Amino acid sequence: MKIEELRGMGVEYIVFEGPHKVETIPVLGKGNTSIVLKALTRGGAYAAKLRRSDADRVGFDEEARLLRVANGVGVGPRLLAWGRGALLMELVEGPYLSDWIKVMTPSDAGTLRSVFRSLVDQARRLDEAGLDHGELVRLKRHTMMRGLEPVVIDFESASTARRVANVTTVIQSLFLNTQASMVVEGIMGLPDREKLLGALRDYRRDICEGSYEALLHAAGLEKDFTPSTPP
């Protein structure tokens, strides 16, 4: 059925490549309910998400609905088509954000701030749309780079039924998570912890534009991003 669905979406070939493996087969991504493969059509290369045979989900209707909400506010890989066993979307061929950061140096601080601001702004648009991603506490495998633009991926666990926490989760993952913050500190420094925690509390209480601007200020993401000279 998955092969027939992919053909109906215009997929002509599947390419086995990527940073993950299912047994010995390289793939673009894998999870508890699906795997992601590179799919070739006459129009170019895309990412095909296939439901695993042992998955407890019945299809991709709900994930497609949620991804369409995200796409509506300019977030996530572009959705093309879906069926019961497969979902076809834009292929993001850059590295994971966590791997991209590893090659940054203090001279790249301005670029890193720009990327972080873009990511936080995307999280803000998701908050405003009422869509909670649900997995942004694990940015390592849920954000990829398209050039210098971060792309939030994998909306499998997203929901429009729970309280949104995208902005607060992203900020915490970037600046308050011990492992990630140690890397960030060496490149661009960290914001004042207590001020940031206070701004996060204010934003949780009232997700308005004023509290968002104050949070950006506390995180050091409200200014322009001209690279600064390392101390």
N, C-alpha and C positions, 0 to 999 in steps of 0.2 A: 504493500500500500504506500509506503514512504517513497519508493522509487517512482510509482505512478504519480504521486502528488508532486514530486520534484520535477518530473517531466512536464506536468501540467503548468508549472511555474516557469517553464522555459529553461530548466537546468539540463545541460547536455553532458557535463562531466563533473565528477567529484575528484578533488585533489587531496591526497592524504599528506598533509604537512601541518606543522604547528609546534608550539612549545610543550604541548601535553601529549600523553600517550594513553591509549586504551589497549592494555596488554603491550604489544609491540608496535601498534599502529599509531603514527603521529596524527594529532588532531589539533584544531584551533582552541578548543575548550571542552571541558567535561564537568559534569555535575551529577547530583544524585538522580536526576530525572531526565537528563538529556546530554547529548554531545553536539559539538559545533564543528562543522566541516567546511572547507573551502569549496564553493560551487561555481562552475563556469557556465555562463550563458552567452548567447550571441552579443549581448549588450555589455559583457564584462564579468568581473569576478564579484561574488557575493558570499555572505556567510549563511550557511544552512544549519538551522538548529533542528535536530532530530530527537523525537521522544524515544527514550529507552524502553525496551520491551517490558522491563520490570518496574516501570514508573507507576506511581499511584495516581497520576493525573490522566484525565481522559482526552485532552487535546490542548491546542494552543489558543483557543478563543479568548480566554481571560488574559493571557500574557499579551496577545496581540492588542486587545483593548487598552491595556495599561501602557504599552509602548506607543500606541497612537496618541494617548494623552500626553506622554512625554514629548513625542515629536511635535505635538501642537504648540509646545512652548520652547521649541528648539533644543531639546535634550535627547540624547540617546542615538544609537544607530538608526538610520531611516528604515522603516518597515516597508517591505515590498508586497509580500503575499504570505498566506498561511493556510494550513489545513489541519486535519486531525492529528497527523503524525509529523508534520514539518512546518517550519517557519523560515521564511527567506528575508534577509535584511542586509543592509549595507555592511560591507567588509571593512573593518578598521584594521589596517595592516601595521600600525605602529607598535611600539613596545608598551608594556604596562607602565603606568605612571611610576610605580615603585622602582622599576628597572631603569627608567629614564632619569630619575633623580640621582641614581648612583654615580653617574658620570658628571654631575654638576660640580662646580667649584664656586668659591666666594665671588669670583668675577661674573658669575651667572645669576647673582642674587636678584637682579631686576627681572630677568626672564622668569625665574621661579616664582616671584611674587605675582607676575602677570598671569601665569598659569594657575596659581592658587586662586587669584581673584576670579578668573573665568570659571573655575570649578565651583567656587562658593556662590557665584551668581547663578549658575545652573541649578544648584541646590535650592537657591531662593525661588527660582521660577517653579520648581517642583512643589515647594511649600505653598506657593500662591495658587497652584493648580489643584492642591489638595491630594497630591499623589506622594505617598511615602515609599521610597525605594526599598528600605528594609535591610539592606546589606552594606551600606556605606561605612559602617564601622570597620569593614574589611576592604578598604580602598585598594589594597594591594592587588586584588584580582577583579575589581569592579570598575576600574578606570583605566582607559588606554589613551595613547597619544596619537592624534591625527596631525602630524606636523607639530606645531606649537599649541594646538588646541586639545584640551582634555575631553574625552568622550566617556560619559557614564554608560556602562553596559549592564546587561543581564537584569531584566525587570521581572524575573520569574517569581521573586518573593515580594514584589511591590503590592501596594494596596491603596485604595481610595476610601477604605472604611475605618482606618485607624488614624490617630493623631500624627501629623507630619513631624518629622525630626531630621530632615535632610541637612539643613544648614548647621544645626548644632552637632550632628554626628560628623559631618565633614570637618568642621573646625576642631573638634576633639581629636579626630584621627590625624590631622595634620600637625597640631601643636601640643597636644596633651598626651598622646600615646607615646609611651617611653621609647620604643624602638624607632618609630618614625620620627619623633621629635628630635632624637639625637642626631639623625642625619640632617634634618632641616636646620638645626642649631648651628652646625658646622658650615652651612652655606650662607644663610641669611639671618641667623640669630632667631630667638624666640620672643614673643610678646610677653609682657608682664603677666604672670600666671594669675594673680589675684584679680587684676582688672579684667582679664579675659573671662575668668569664671563668673565674675559679677555680670558682665555683659551677656554671657550665655544664659544666666538665670533670668535676666530681664527679657531676653528674646523669647525664652520658653513661656514666660508669663503673658507676653503680648507680642505676637508675631506681626508687628507693624513695620512700616518703612523707617520710622524713627529708631526703633530698637535695632533694626538691621544695620542702619548707618552707624550706630554706636558700636555695634559688634565688629563691623569692618574696621572702625578706628582702633578698637582695642586689640584687634588682630594684626594691625599694621598693614592693612590691605586697602586703605581708603585713598592713598596718594598715587602719584604717577610712579612708574616702575623703571626709572632710569637707573641702570646699574650703579651701585655705590662702590667707592674704593674700599677694599678690605682693610680693617684696622691693622 
